[in-house]
Amino acid sequence: MSSDLTPTPHQSDAAPAVRDAATLAVLAAMEQAAEQHLDAIRPNNTKRGYANDWNLWGEFHDWLAQQTGHRLALTDVTKGTLVGFVVWLDTIKLAAPTSIDRRITGVTVTARGMGVEVPKAATVAARQALKPMKNDPERMARGRGKAAAVTPEQLRQMNAAVADGLAGLRDRALWLMAFGIAGRSAEVAALRTEAIVHVSQGLEVNVPAVKGRPPRDVVVSYGKNVDTCPVRAWLTWRAAAGITTGPAFLPIDVWGNMGDRALSPEACREIIARNAERAGVAVRLTGHSMRSGFITTSRKAGKREEKIRAQSGHAENSPAFWGYIREADKWTDAASEDIGL
């Protein structure tokens, strides 16, 4: 008696059928149509995320070339390169495991969209390398919580440790500009060179509209300390880069070659975090640290709320803004001060 579990011919592990040229052509056309359809229905936010993942993949290859003396093609998505990418994101970028997981997807989807055959063994190995990281509470906590507000002392600490060369000039100008305009990372990334005008008192900056927020015009004064003056840092970077129009901040590879496309908001955040780490700053700084740091520093210097809000672009009733103000005012005329204790 035959059993229901006996495999039928179409269920057996028979060798794949040999397909004729016409069948292969139709299958190839269907594969291409499927990719086009999936790309068309993919949300714009997801597409932007995948683009950022691919940019990081390129940055990893820059780093890898520096370590090995040989540059691999971005299309070399293998078990070795993908696991190496996971380790690099964890140890160099200090990325959270959930972020690394998303970036594995972004790289593989982008590569496959370019016609690259990514072995399944590569993605399986990458996620095996990631698995113990997801069980580490410290790693899982990365990037969570309120961003630390940078202080002028920490800015000077970062300046003292900034890298030499064009990349160092850009990095210093970027974080000081972010501080000076109380800018979000997306706003810093969107800045245009021609919209940063040098005048006798400092800089007049048009901060463009991003994510539905209105644009604003702000002024950035010369700083008393040359090492942390946003105006001098910007002018030095602009002259060294030879830029007069276009994006204010550009990518630079490990050989010092400058690109022509604007840095992404994520790249701006990473520049700030990387430079703070290099300088040994005790707290982890992010892109938002420059924005919150400006507000608290300005308030401690006695600046009026309406002036600070105009610089940062916060709404009048913004809970976040008033939270920064309360933090800055915490020790001003403290209730426990001079009460006879």
C-alpha positions in Angstrom: 0.0 0.0 0.0 1.4 3.4 -0.9 1.7 6.0 1.8 0.6 9.6 1.6 4.1 10.5 2.5 5.6 8.9 -0.6 6.9 11.7 -2.8 5.3 12.1 -6.2 7.5 12.8 -9.2 6.9 16.6 -9.0 7.8 16.6 -5.3 11.1 14.7 -5.6 14.5 16.3 -5.7 14.8 15.9 -9.4 17.4 17.9 -11.4 16.1 21.2 -12.7 14.6 21.1 -16.1 16.6 22.3 -19.0 14.9 25.4 -20.3 15.0 26.6 -23.9 16.1 30.1 -24.9 12.6 31.5 -25.2 11.6 30.3 -21.7 14.8 31.9 -20.3 14.0 35.2 -22.0 10.5 35.3 -20.6 11.7 34.4 -17.1 14.4 37.1 -17.3 11.8 39.7 -18.5 9.5 38.7 -15.6 12.4 39.1 -13.1 13.1 42.6 -14.4 9.4 43.5 -14.3 9.1 42.2 -10.8 12.1 44.4 -9.7 10.6 47.5 -11.4 7.2 46.8 -9.7 8.7 46.4 -6.3 10.8 49.5 -6.7 7.7 51.5 -7.8 5.6 50.5 -4.8 8.5 50.9 -2.3 8.0 54.0 0.0 10.2 56.9 -0.6 11.5 56.8 3.0 12.6 53.2 2.4 14.3 54.2 -0.8 16.2 57.0 1.0 17.1 54.5 3.7 18.5 52.1 1.2 20.5 54.9 -0.4 22.0 55.7 2.9 22.8 52.0 3.5 24.6 51.9 0.1 26.6 55.0 1.0 27.7 53.4 4.2 28.6 50.3 2.2 30.9 52.6 0.1 32.4 54.1 3.3 33.1 50.6 4.5 34.9 49.8 1.3 37.0 53.0 1.7 38.0 51.9 5.1 38.7 48.3 3.9 40.9 49.6 1.1 42.9 51.6 3.6 43.4 48.5 5.7 44.3 46.1 2.9 45.8 48.4 0.3 43.4 47.0 -2.3 40.0 48.3 -3.2 37.2 45.9 -3.9 34.2 46.7 -6.1 31.0 47.7 -4.3 29.3 44.8 -6.2 31.5 42.3 -4.4 28.7 41.3 -1.9 30.1 38.1 -0.5 30.0 36.2 2.8 33.3 37.8 3.8 32.5 41.4 2.9 29.0 41.3 4.4 30.2 39.9 7.7 33.0 42.4 7.7 30.4 45.1 7.1 28.5 43.9 10.2 31.6 44.0 12.4 32.7 47.4 11.0 29.2 48.9 11.8 29.4 47.4 15.3 33.0 48.3 16.2 33.8 51.4 14.2 30.3 53.0 13.8 29.0 51.8 17.1 25.7 51.2 15.4 22.8 49.5 17.2 22.0 45.9 16.2 18.6 46.9 14.8 20.2 49.5 12.6 22.8 46.9 11.4 20.0 44.5 10.6 18.3 47.1 8.4 21.5 48.0 6.7 22.1 44.3 5.7 18.7 44.4 4.0 19.4 47.8 2.4 22.7 46.6 0.9 21.4 43.3 -0.4 18.3 44.8 -1.9 20.3 47.6 -3.6 22.9 45.1 -4.9 20.2 42.8 -6.3 18.5 45.7 -7.9 21.8 46.4 -9.8 21.8 42.8 -11.1 24.3 41.5 -8.5 23.7 37.9 -7.4 24.0 38.0 -3.6 24.5 34.4 -2.2 22.0 33.4 0.4 25.0 32.1 2.5 26.2 35.7 2.7 23.1 37.1 4.2 22.7 34.1 6.5 26.3 34.5 7.8 25.8 38.3 8.3 22.8 37.7 10.5 24.6 34.9 12.4 27.3 37.5 13.2 24.6 39.9 14.3 22.8 37.5 16.5 25.0 37.7 19.6 24.9 41.5 19.3 21.2 41.5 19.7 21.6 39.7 23.0 23.9 42.4 24.4 21.9 45.1 26.3 24.6 47.7 26.0 24.7 47.4 22.2 20.9 47.4 22.0 20.8 50.6 24.0 22.9 52.5 21.5 21.3 55.6 20.1 18.5 55.6 22.6 17.7 58.3 25.1 18.1 62.0 25.0 21.0 63.4 23.0 23.7 65.0 25.2 24.0 68.8 24.7 27.5 69.7 23.6 29.4 72.3 25.6 32.0 74.9 24.3 34.6 73.0 26.2 33.8 69.8 24.3 33.9 71.7 21.0 37.4 72.8 21.9 38.3 69.2 22.8 37.0 68.1 19.4 39.0 70.8 17.6 42.2 69.7 19.3 41.8 66.2 18.0 40.5 66.9 14.5 42.1 65.1 11.6 44.6 66.8 9.3 43.8 67.7 5.7 40.6 68.6 3.8 38.4 66.2 5.7 39.4 67.7 9.0 38.6 71.2 7.7 35.2 70.1 6.5 34.4 68.2 9.7 35.2 71.2 12.0 33.3 73.6 9.8 30.3 71.2 9.7 30.0 70.7 13.5 30.5 74.3 14.3 28.0 75.4 11.6 25.5 72.9 13.0 26.1 74.5 16.4 26.0 78.1 15.1 22.7 77.7 13.3 21.2 75.3 16.0 20.6 73.1 13.0 19.1 69.7 12.6 21.3 67.2 10.7 18.9 67.4 7.7 19.2 71.1 7.6 23.0 71.0 7.8 23.1 68.5 4.9 20.8 70.7 2.8 22.8 74.0 3.3 23.9 75.7 0.1 27.2 77.5 -0.3 25.6 80.5 -2.0 23.1 80.8 0.9 25.9 81.3 3.4 26.9 85.0 3.0 30.0 86.5 4.7 29.4 89.9 6.1 31.5 92.1 8.4 29.8 90.8 11.6 29.9 87.1 10.6 27.6 84.9 8.4 24.1 85.4 7.2 22.7 81.9 6.6 19.5 80.8 4.9 18.5 77.5 6.5 16.4 75.7 3.9 13.1 74.0 4.4 13.3 70.3 5.3 10.7 67.7 6.2 7.9 70.3 5.9 9.5 72.8 8.3 9.7 76.4 7.0 13.0 77.9 6.0 14.6 80.5 8.3 17.3 83.2 8.0 19.8 83.3 10.9 23.0 85.1 11.7 26.2 83.5 13.0 28.6 85.8 14.8 32.4 85.6 14.9 33.5 83.6 18.0 36.0 85.0 20.5 37.9 81.7 20.4 39.6 81.1 17.0 39.5 77.3 17.5 35.7 77.2 17.9 34.6 80.1 15.6 32.0 78.9 13.1 32.7 81.8 10.8 36.5 81.3 10.5 36.0 77.5 10.2 33.5 77.9 7.4 35.7 80.4 5.5 38.7 78.1 5.8 36.8 75.1 4.5 35.2 77.0 1.7 38.5 78.3 0.5 40.3 75.0 0.8 37.5 73.2 -1.0 37.2 75.9 -3.7 33.4 75.9 -3.6 31.3 78.9 -4.4 27.9 77.3 -5.2 26.3 74.0 -4.6 26.2 71.9 -1.4 28.0 73.4 1.6 29.4 70.1 2.8 30.7 67.4 0.4 32.0 63.8 0.8 35.7 63.2 0.9 37.2 59.7 0.4 40.2 58.2 2.2 42.6 59.6 -0.5 41.3 63.1 -0.1 39.2 63.2 -3.2 36.1 65.4 -2.9 32.8 64.4 -4.3 30.2 66.7 -5.8 27.0 65.5 -4.1 25.8 66.7 -0.7 26.4 64.7 2.4 23.4 62.9 3.7 21.9 63.8 7.1 23.1 60.5 8.4 26.6 61.2 7.2 26.5 64.6 9.1 25.5 62.8 12.3 28.3 60.3 11.9 30.9 63.0 11.3 29.9 64.6 14.6 29.8 61.3 16.5 33.1 60.1 15.0 35.0 63.3 15.8 33.6 63.4 19.4 34.8 59.8 19.9 38.2 60.5 18.4 38.5 63.4 20.9 37.6 61.2 23.8 34.5 63.3 24.7 33.1 61.6 27.8 29.5 61.5 26.5 28.3 60.2 23.1 27.5 63.2 20.9 25.1 63.1 18.0 23.9 65.5 15.4 21.2 66.8 17.7 23.8 67.5 20.4 24.9 70.6 18.4 21.3 71.9 18.3 20.6 71.3 22.0 24.0 72.5 22.9 23.5 75.9 21.2 20.2 76.4 23.0 21.5 75.7 26.4 24.8 77.5 25.9 23.0 80.6 24.5 20.5 80.6 27.4 23.2 80.3 30.0 24.8 83.4 28.3 21.6 85.3 29.0 20.1 85.4 25.6 16.4 85.9 25.3 14.0 83.0 24.5 12.6 84.6 21.4 16.1 85.2 19.9 17.1 81.6 20.6 13.8 80.2 19.1 14.4 82.3 16.0 17.8 80.7 15.6 16.6 77.1 16.2 13.3 77.4 14.4 11.3 75.9 17.3 7.6 76.7 17.5 6.6 79.0 20.4 4.9 76.3 22.3 7.5 73.6 21.6 7.9 71.2 24.6 11.4 70.3 23.4 12.5 73.9 23.3 11.2 74.8 26.8 12.8 71.6 28.1 16.2 72.9 26.9 15.5 76.3 28.5 14.6 74.7 31.9 17.7 72.6 31.8 19.8 75.7 31.1 18.1 77.7 33.9 18.3 74.9 36.4 21.0 76.5 38.5 20.0 80.1 37.8 18.6 81.5 41.1 18.1 78.0 42.4 15.4 77.6 45.0 18.0 76.1 47.4 20.6 78.9 46.9 21.3 81.4 49.6 18.4 80.4 51.9 20.4 80.3 55.1 21.5 76.7 55.0 
